[in-house]
Amino acid sequence: MLLAILSAKASRVITTVGGPEIMGLEHMTADYLNAISSQQQLHMVDATQPREFRFRTGANLVPDSKFGKITWARFLEGIKR
């Protein structure tokens, strides 16, 4: 499979996949910590690396390529302690 991906054009082999909803990392992390009954506090820090800035632009989002039906909240229901 890896050889097929490397030898073909990515646009023909790799499908862009997004989830059924768009959420911020802070919200997702807070929900996760709550789901696992963690007492840790969430402390956000400023982005300092170029790759971190890309997430703020929304370049990682693909709202036109929704895939699946499991929301983040539903996923977390399966891991709650």
Secondary structure, 3 states (H helix, E strand, C coil): CHHHHHHCCHHHHCCCCECCCCCCHHHHHHHHHHHCCCCCCCCCCCCCCHHHHHHHHCCCCCCCCECCCCCHHHHHHCCCC
